[in-house]
Amino acid sequence: MANYESEVTRFLKDYKKEHPGTEQAQRDGRARLWDKSIDAEQQEGFRIARVPQRPYVYQND
């Protein structure tokens, strides 16, 4: 079983061979959406401004 490759693994390997820019496009997308620097001062402001949630949010007062 050491040489076993699933159909999905083979598909991904073949796809990456046929489309060589795929991995770089994935890295670019990740950098655009997720790899961001966090502003500590802004995060602290968000934490201070947080309003506590009521135990039952649908209850009318």
PDB file of N, CA, C and O in Angstrom:
ATOM      1  N   MET A   1       0.799  -1.208   0.000  1.00  0.00           N
ATOM      2  CA  MET A   1       0.000   0.000   0.000  1.00  0.00           C
ATOM      3  C   MET A   1       0.845   1.277   0.000  1.00  0.00           C
ATOM      4  O   MET A   1       0.297   2.376  -0.080  1.00  0.00           O
ATOM      5  N   ALA A   2       2.151   1.145   0.088  1.00  0.00           N
ATOM      6  CA  ALA A   2       3.007   2.326   0.158  1.00  0.00           C
ATOM      7  C   ALA A   2       2.934   3.154  -1.123  1.00  0.00           C
ATOM      8  O   ALA A   2       3.144   4.367  -1.078  1.00  0.00           O
ATOM      9  N   ASN A   3       2.642   2.527  -2.259  1.00  0.00           N
ATOM     10  CA  ASN A   3       2.593   3.237  -3.533  1.00  0.00           C
ATOM     11  C   ASN A   3       1.176   3.623  -3.944  1.00  0.00           C
ATOM     12  O   ASN A   3       0.971   4.087  -5.066  1.00  0.00           O
ATOM     13  N   TYR A   4       0.199   3.443  -3.066  1.00  0.00           N
ATOM     14  CA  TYR A   4      -1.191   3.735  -3.399  1.00  0.00           C
ATOM     15  C   TYR A   4      -1.421   5.236  -3.508  1.00  0.00           C
ATOM     16  O   TYR A   4      -0.961   6.007  -2.665  1.00  0.00           O
ATOM     17  N   GLU A   5      -2.137   5.647  -4.554  1.00  0.00           N
ATOM     18  CA  GLU A   5      -2.578   7.031  -4.717  1.00  0.00           C
ATOM     19  C   GLU A   5      -4.055   7.008  -5.046  1.00  0.00           C
ATOM     20  O   GLU A   5      -4.489   6.269  -5.930  1.00  0.00           O
ATOM     21  N   SER A   6      -4.819   7.804  -4.347  1.00  0.00           N
ATOM     22  CA  SER A   6      -6.254   7.860  -4.605  1.00  0.00           C
ATOM     23  C   SER A   6      -6.514   8.564  -5.927  1.00  0.00           C
ATOM     24  O   SER A   6      -5.628   9.202  -6.496  1.00  0.00           O
ATOM     25  N   GLU A   7      -7.742   8.436  -6.402  1.00  0.00           N
ATOM     26  CA  GLU A   7      -8.129   9.100  -7.649  1.00  0.00           C
ATOM     27  C   GLU A   7      -8.025  10.610  -7.498  1.00  0.00           C
ATOM     28  O   GLU A   7      -7.642  11.309  -8.436  1.00  0.00           O
ATOM     29  N   VAL A   8      -8.360  11.103  -6.341  1.00  0.00           N
ATOM     30  CA  VAL A   8      -8.304  12.549  -6.104  1.00  0.00           C
ATOM     31  C   VAL A   8      -6.862  13.043  -6.166  1.00  0.00           C
ATOM     32  O   VAL A   8      -6.588  14.085  -6.762  1.00  0.00           O
ATOM     33  N   THR A   9      -5.944  12.305  -5.557  1.00  0.00           N
ATOM     34  CA  THR A   9      -4.538  12.685  -5.579  1.00  0.00           C
ATOM     35  C   THR A   9      -4.006  12.685  -7.003  1.00  0.00           C
ATOM     36  O   THR A   9      -3.292  13.604  -7.404  1.00  0.00           O
ATOM     37  N   ARG A  10      -4.349  11.664  -7.761  1.00  0.00           N
ATOM     38  CA  ARG A  10      -3.903  11.606  -9.160  1.00  0.00           C
ATOM     39  C   ARG A  10      -4.492  12.755  -9.965  1.00  0.00           C
ATOM     40  O   ARG A  10      -3.801  13.371 -10.776  1.00  0.00           O
ATOM     41  N   PHE A  11      -5.777  13.044  -9.739  1.00  0.00           N
ATOM     42  CA  PHE A  11      -6.418  14.148 -10.446  1.00  0.00           C
ATOM     43  C   PHE A  11      -5.700  15.463 -10.151  1.00  0.00           C
ATOM     44  O   PHE A  11      -5.408  16.235 -11.064  1.00  0.00           O
ATOM     45  N   LEU A  12      -5.413  15.718  -8.851  1.00  0.00           N
ATOM     46  CA  LEU A  12      -4.751  16.973  -8.492  1.00  0.00           C
ATOM     47  C   LEU A  12      -3.353  17.072  -9.091  1.00  0.00           C
ATOM     48  O   LEU A  12      -2.958  18.138  -9.563  1.00  0.00           O
ATOM     49  N   LYS A  13      -2.604  15.978  -9.077  1.00  0.00           N
ATOM     50  CA  LYS A  13      -1.265  15.985  -9.682  1.00  0.00           C
ATOM     51  C   LYS A  13      -1.345  16.264 -11.181  1.00  0.00           C
ATOM     52  O   LYS A  13      -0.569  17.060 -11.710  1.00  0.00           O
ATOM     53  N   ASP A  14      -2.290  15.603 -11.868  1.00  0.00           N
ATOM     54  CA  ASP A  14      -2.454  15.823 -13.312  1.00  0.00           C
ATOM     55  C   ASP A  14      -2.894  17.253 -13.598  1.00  0.00           C
ATOM     56  O   ASP A  14      -2.422  17.878 -14.548  1.00  0.00           O
ATOM     57  N   TYR A  15      -3.800  17.767 -12.772  1.00  0.00           N
ATOM     58  CA  TYR A  15      -4.287  19.129 -12.970  1.00  0.00           C
ATOM     59  C   TYR A  15      -3.156  20.136 -12.821  1.00  0.00           C
ATOM     60  O   TYR A  15      -3.042  21.075 -13.608  1.00  0.00           O
ATOM     61  N   LYS A  16      -2.321  19.932 -11.803  1.00  0.00           N
ATOM     62  CA  LYS A  16      -1.209  20.858 -11.578  1.00  0.00           C
ATOM     63  C   LYS A  16      -0.174  20.783 -12.691  1.00  0.00           C
ATOM     64  O   LYS A  16       0.471  21.784 -13.003  1.00  0.00           O
ATOM     65  N   LYS A  17      -0.008  19.607 -13.293  1.00  0.00           N
ATOM     66  CA  LYS A  17       0.897  19.490 -14.439  1.00  0.00           C
ATOM     67  C   LYS A  17       0.354  20.247 -15.650  1.00  0.00           C
ATOM     68  O   LYS A  17       1.103  20.905 -16.372  1.00  0.00           O
ATOM     69  N   GLU A  18      -0.968  20.144 -15.862  1.00  0.00           N
ATOM     70  CA  GLU A  18      -1.593  20.815 -17.007  1.00  0.00           C
ATOM     71  C   GLU A  18      -1.755  22.312 -16.789  1.00  0.00           C
ATOM     72  O   GLU A  18      -1.777  23.075 -17.755  1.00  0.00           O
ATOM     73  N   HIS A  19      -1.870  22.745 -15.533  1.00  0.00           N
ATOM     74  CA  HIS A  19      -2.059  24.161 -15.195  1.00  0.00           C
ATOM     75  C   HIS A  19      -0.979  24.576 -14.209  1.00  0.00           C
ATOM     76  O   HIS A  19      -1.236  24.611 -13.005  1.00  0.00           O
ATOM     77  N   PRO A  20       0.228  24.892 -14.686  1.00  0.00           N
ATOM     78  CA  PRO A  20       1.357  25.149 -13.781  1.00  0.00           C
ATOM     79  C   PRO A  20       1.200  26.382 -12.886  1.00  0.00           C
ATOM     80  O   PRO A  20       1.878  26.468 -11.862  1.00  0.00           O
ATOM     81  N   GLY A  21       0.345  27.325 -13.226  1.00  0.00           N
ATOM     82  CA  GLY A  21       0.193  28.533 -12.415  1.00  0.00           C
ATOM     83  C   GLY A  21      -0.791  28.395 -11.274  1.00  0.00           C
ATOM     84  O   GLY A  21      -1.034  29.361 -10.550  1.00  0.00           O
ATOM     85  N   THR A  22      -1.356  27.225 -11.101  1.00  0.00           N
ATOM     86  CA  THR A  22      -2.399  27.031 -10.088  1.00  0.00           C
ATOM     87  C   THR A  22      -1.904  27.297  -8.673  1.00  0.00           C
ATOM     88  O   THR A  22      -2.558  28.022  -7.922  1.00  0.00           O
ATOM     89  N   GLU A  23      -0.784  26.737  -8.300  1.00  0.00           N
ATOM     90  CA  GLU A  23      -0.302  26.906  -6.928  1.00  0.00           C
ATOM     91  C   GLU A  23       0.025  28.363  -6.621  1.00  0.00           C
ATOM     92  O   GLU A  23      -0.260  28.841  -5.523  1.00  0.00           O
ATOM     93  N   GLN A  24       0.613  29.065  -7.567  1.00  0.00           N
ATOM     94  CA  GLN A  24       0.921  30.478  -7.343  1.00  0.00           C
ATOM     95  C   GLN A  24      -0.367  31.288  -7.214  1.00  0.00           C
ATOM     96  O   GLN A  24      -0.442  32.203  -6.393  1.00  0.00           O
ATOM     97  N   ALA A  25      -1.374  30.962  -8.011  1.00  0.00           N
ATOM     98  CA  ALA A  25      -2.662  31.650  -7.907  1.00  0.00           C
ATOM     99  C   ALA A  25      -3.300  31.390  -6.542  1.00  0.00           C
ATOM    100  O   ALA A  25      -3.917  32.287  -5.966  1.00  0.00           O
ATOM    101  N   GLN A  26      -3.154  30.175  -6.024  1.00  0.00           N
ATOM    102  CA  GLN A  26      -3.674  29.866  -4.694  1.00  0.00           C
ATOM    103  C   GLN A  26      -2.950  30.688  -3.628  1.00  0.00           C
ATOM    104  O   GLN A  26      -3.581  31.220  -2.715  1.00  0.00           O
ATOM    105  N   ARG A  27      -1.636  30.789  -3.744  1.00  0.00           N
ATOM    106  CA  ARG A  27      -0.875  31.582  -2.775  1.00  0.00           C
ATOM    107  C   ARG A  27      -1.270  33.059  -2.846  1.00  0.00           C
ATOM    108  O   ARG A  27      -1.400  33.723  -1.818  1.00  0.00           O
ATOM    109  N   ASP A  28      -1.458  33.565  -4.063  1.00  0.00           N
ATOM    110  CA  ASP A  28      -1.865  34.965  -4.224  1.00  0.00           C
ATOM    111  C   ASP A  28      -3.236  35.206  -3.597  1.00  0.00           C
ATOM    112  O   ASP A  28      -3.446  36.220  -2.931  1.00  0.00           O
ATOM    113  N   GLY A  29      -4.165  34.280  -3.808  1.00  0.00           N
ATOM    114  CA  GLY A  29      -5.497  34.409  -3.221  1.00  0.00           C
ATOM    115  C   GLY A  29      -5.459  34.375  -1.709  1.00  0.00           C
ATOM    116  O   GLY A  29      -6.158  35.139  -1.043  1.00  0.00           O
ATOM    117  N   ARG A  30      -4.640  33.487  -1.169  1.00  0.00           N
ATOM    118  CA  ARG A  30      -4.512  33.409   0.284  1.00  0.00           C
ATOM    119  C   ARG A  30      -3.938  34.710   0.836  1.00  0.00           C
ATOM    120  O   ARG A  30      -4.416  35.224   1.848  1.00  0.00           O
ATOM    121  N   ALA A  31      -2.929  35.233   0.183  1.00  0.00           N
ATOM    122  CA  ALA A  31      -2.307  36.476   0.649  1.00  0.00           C
ATOM    123  C   ALA A  31      -3.301  37.629   0.607  1.00  0.00           C
ATOM    124  O   ALA A  31      -3.301  38.482   1.494  1.00  0.00           O
ATOM    125  N   ARG A  32      -4.145  37.661  -0.414  1.00  0.00           N
ATOM    126  CA  ARG A  32      -5.117  38.747  -0.558  1.00  0.00           C
ATOM    127  C   ARG A  32      -6.203  38.651   0.512  1.00  0.00           C
ATOM    128  O   ARG A  32      -6.669  39.677   1.008  1.00  0.00           O
ATOM    129  N   LEU A  33      -6.614  37.431   0.876  1.00  0.00           N
ATOM    130  CA  LEU A  33      -7.750  37.284   1.775  1.00  0.00           C
ATOM    131  C   LEU A  33      -7.379  37.034   3.231  1.00  0.00           C
ATOM    132  O   LEU A  33      -8.098  37.481   4.124  1.00  0.00           O
ATOM    133  N   TRP A  34      -6.270  36.329   3.501  1.00  0.00           N
ATOM    134  CA  TRP A  34      -6.012  35.866   4.855  1.00  0.00           C
ATOM    135  C   TRP A  34      -4.739  36.410   5.478  1.00  0.00           C
ATOM    136  O   TRP A  34      -4.738  36.725   6.668  1.00  0.00           O
ATOM    137  N   ASP A  35      -3.687  36.528   4.746  1.00  0.00           N
ATOM    138  CA  ASP A  35      -2.401  36.915   5.318  1.00  0.00           C
ATOM    139  C   ASP A  35      -2.337  38.432   5.479  1.00  0.00           C
ATOM    140  O   ASP A  35      -1.729  39.132   4.669  1.00  0.00           O
ATOM    141  N   LYS A  36      -2.968  38.917   6.524  1.00  0.00           N
ATOM    142  CA  LYS A  36      -3.024  40.352   6.791  1.00  0.00           C
ATOM    143  C   LYS A  36      -2.343  40.653   8.123  1.00  0.00           C
ATOM    144  O   LYS A  36      -2.357  39.833   9.040  1.00  0.00           O
ATOM    145  N   SER A  37      -1.755  41.826   8.213  1.00  0.00           N
ATOM    146  CA  SER A  37      -1.195  42.235   9.498  1.00  0.00           C
ATOM    147  C   SER A  37      -2.336  42.768  10.366  1.00  0.00           C
ATOM    148  O   SER A  37      -3.280  43.378   9.863  1.00  0.00           O
ATOM    149  N   ILE A  38      -2.235  42.533  11.660  1.00  0.00           N
ATOM    150  CA  ILE A  38      -3.288  42.918  12.588  1.00  0.00           C
ATOM    151  C   ILE A  38      -2.846  44.150  13.354  1.00  0.00           C
ATOM    152  O   ILE A  38      -1.752  44.183  13.918  1.00  0.00           O
ATOM    153  N   ASP A  39      -3.702  45.160  13.373  1.00  0.00           N
ATOM    154  CA  ASP A  39      -3.444  46.391  14.108  1.00  0.00           C
ATOM    155  C   ASP A  39      -3.909  46.195  15.552  1.00  0.00           C
ATOM    156  O   ASP A  39      -5.110  46.113  15.810  1.00  0.00           O
ATOM    157  N   ALA A  40      -2.972  46.121  16.484  1.00  0.00           N
ATOM    158  CA  ALA A  40      -3.289  45.835  17.883  1.00  0.00           C
ATOM    159  C   ALA A  40      -4.181  46.920  18.491  1.00  0.00           C
ATOM    160  O   ALA A  40      -5.079  46.616  19.276  1.00  0.00           O
ATOM    161  N   GLU A  41      -3.939  48.168  18.136  1.00  0.00           N
ATOM    162  CA  GLU A  41      -4.744  49.264  18.684  1.00  0.00           C
ATOM    163  C   GLU A  41      -6.196  49.156  18.219  1.00  0.00           C
ATOM    164  O   GLU A  41      -7.122  49.361  19.004  1.00  0.00           O
ATOM    165  N   GLN A  42      -6.385  48.837  16.958  1.00  0.00           N
ATOM    166  CA  GLN A  42      -7.733  48.683  16.422  1.00  0.00           C
ATOM    167  C   GLN A  42      -8.436  47.479  17.056  1.00  0.00           C
ATOM    168  O   GLN A  42      -9.622  47.555  17.375  1.00  0.00           O
ATOM    169  N   GLN A  43      -7.719  46.378  17.237  1.00  0.00           N
ATOM    170  CA  GLN A  43      -8.290  45.202  17.867  1.00  0.00           C
ATOM    171  C   GLN A  43      -8.731  45.507  19.305  1.00  0.00           C
ATOM    172  O   GLN A  43      -9.779  45.040  19.748  1.00  0.00           O
ATOM    173  N   GLU A  44      -7.936  46.282  20.017  1.00  0.00           N
ATOM    174  CA  GLU A  44      -8.294  46.664  21.380  1.00  0.00           C
ATOM    175  C   GLU A  44      -9.556  47.520  21.383  1.00  0.00           C
ATOM    176  O   GLU A  44     -10.408  47.363  22.257  1.00  0.00           O
ATOM    177  N   GLY A  45      -9.681  48.419  20.415  1.00  0.00           N
ATOM    178  CA  GLY A  45     -10.902  49.228  20.293  1.00  0.00           C
ATOM    179  C   GLY A  45     -12.122  48.370  20.027  1.00  0.00           C
ATOM    180  O   GLY A  45     -13.193  48.628  20.575  1.00  0.00           O
ATOM    181  N   PHE A  46     -11.973  47.346  19.188  1.00  0.00           N
ATOM    182  CA  PHE A  46     -13.080  46.425  18.929  1.00  0.00           C
ATOM    183  C   PHE A  46     -13.471  45.682  20.208  1.00  0.00           C
ATOM    184  O   PHE A  46     -14.654  45.492  20.487  1.00  0.00           O
ATOM    185  N   ARG A  47     -12.463  45.266  20.983  1.00  0.00           N
ATOM    186  CA  ARG A  47     -12.736  44.518  22.206  1.00  0.00           C
ATOM    187  C   ARG A  47     -13.485  45.398  23.212  1.00  0.00           C
ATOM    188  O   ARG A  47     -14.423  44.935  23.860  1.00  0.00           O
ATOM    189  N   ILE A  48     -13.079  46.646  23.342  1.00  0.00           N
ATOM    190  CA  ILE A  48     -13.721  47.566  24.284  1.00  0.00           C
ATOM    191  C   ILE A  48     -15.151  47.887  23.853  1.00  0.00           C
ATOM    192  O   ILE A  48     -16.035  48.017  24.699  1.00  0.00           O
ATOM    193  N   ALA A  49     -15.381  48.012  22.575  1.00  0.00           N
ATOM    194  CA  ALA A  49     -16.699  48.393  22.065  1.00  0.00           C
ATOM    195  C   ALA A  49     -17.699  47.236  22.030  1.00  0.00           C
ATOM    196  O   ALA A  49     -18.879  47.448  21.750  1.00  0.00           O
ATOM    197  N   ARG A  50     -17.247  46.043  22.304  1.00  0.00           N
ATOM    198  CA  ARG A  50     -18.132  44.878  22.245  1.00  0.00           C
ATOM    199  C   ARG A  50     -19.273  45.004  23.257  1.00  0.00           C
ATOM    200  O   ARG A  50     -19.054  45.374  24.410  1.00  0.00           O
ATOM    201  N   VAL A  51     -20.484  44.693  22.813  1.00  0.00           N
ATOM    202  CA  VAL A  51     -21.661  44.740  23.674  1.00  0.00           C
ATOM    203  C   VAL A  51     -21.993  43.312  24.071  1.00  0.00           C
ATOM    204  O   VAL A  51     -22.097  42.447  23.201  1.00  0.00           O
ATOM    205  N   PRO A  52     -22.162  43.040  25.353  1.00  0.00           N
ATOM    206  CA  PRO A  52     -22.456  41.666  25.762  1.00  0.00           C
ATOM    207  C   PRO A  52     -23.813  41.204  25.218  1.00  0.00           C
ATOM    208  O   PRO A  52     -24.772  41.974  25.171  1.00  0.00           O
ATOM    209  N   GLN A  53     -23.872  39.963  24.821  1.00  0.00           N
ATOM    210  CA  GLN A  53     -25.097  39.403  24.278  1.00  0.00           C
ATOM    211  C   GLN A  53     -26.008  38.956  25.414  1.00  0.00           C
ATOM    212  O   GLN A  53     -25.550  38.388  26.405  1.00  0.00           O
ATOM    213  N   ARG A  54     -27.297  39.218  25.260  1.00  0.00           N
ATOM    214  CA  ARG A  54     -28.259  38.783  26.266  1.00  0.00           C
ATOM    215  C   ARG A  54     -28.400  37.262  26.228  1.00  0.00           C
ATOM    216  O   ARG A  54     -28.133  36.647  25.196  1.00  0.00           O
ATOM    217  N   PRO A  55     -28.820  36.643  27.348  1.00  0.00           N
ATOM    218  CA  PRO A  55     -28.934  35.192  27.379  1.00  0.00           C
ATOM    219  C   PRO A  55     -29.882  34.642  26.317  1.00  0.00           C
ATOM    220  O   PRO A  55     -29.601  33.605  25.717  1.00  0.00           O
ATOM    221  N   TYR A  56     -30.985  35.314  26.080  1.00  0.00           N
ATOM    222  CA  TYR A  56     -31.928  34.876  25.063  1.00  0.00           C
ATOM    223  C   TYR A  56     -32.141  36.049  24.119  1.00  0.00           C
ATOM    224  O   TYR A  56     -32.869  36.985  24.449  1.00  0.00           O
ATOM    225  N   VAL A  57     -31.523  36.010  22.963  1.00  0.00           N
ATOM    226  CA  VAL A  57     -31.465  37.180  22.090  1.00  0.00           C
ATOM    227  C   VAL A  57     -32.795  37.527  21.454  1.00  0.00           C
ATOM    228  O   VAL A  57     -32.965  38.656  20.993  1.00  0.00           O
ATOM    229  N   TYR A  58     -33.746  36.607  21.407  1.00  0.00           N
ATOM    230  CA  TYR A  58     -35.028  36.878  20.753  1.00  0.00           C
ATOM    231  C   TYR A  58     -36.098  37.377  21.714  1.00  0.00           C
ATOM    232  O   TYR A  58     -37.229  37.624  21.296  1.00  0.00           O
ATOM    233  N   GLN A  59     -35.767  37.529  22.989  1.00  0.00           N
ATOM    234  CA  GLN A  59     -36.728  37.990  23.967  1.00  0.00           C
ATOM    235  C   GLN A  59     -36.938  39.487  23.828  1.00  0.00           C
ATOM    236  O   GLN A  59     -35.972  40.245  23.742  1.00  0.00           O
ATOM    237  N   ASN A  60     -38.188  39.919  23.806  1.00  0.00           N
ATOM    238  CA  ASN A  60     -38.522  41.347  23.761  1.00  0.00           C
ATOM    239  C   ASN A  60     -38.554  41.904  25.168  1.00  0.00           C
ATOM    240  O   ASN A  60     -38.969  41.223  26.106  1.00  0.00           O
ATOM    241  N   ASP A  61     -38.115  43.139  25.314  1.00  0.00           N
ATOM    242  CA  ASP A  61     -38.145  43.762  26.642  1.00  0.00           C
ATOM    243  C   ASP A  61     -39.437  44.515  26.842  1.00  0.00           C
ATOM    244  O   ASP A  61     -39.649  45.108  27.900  1.00  0.00           O
TER     245      ASP A  61
END
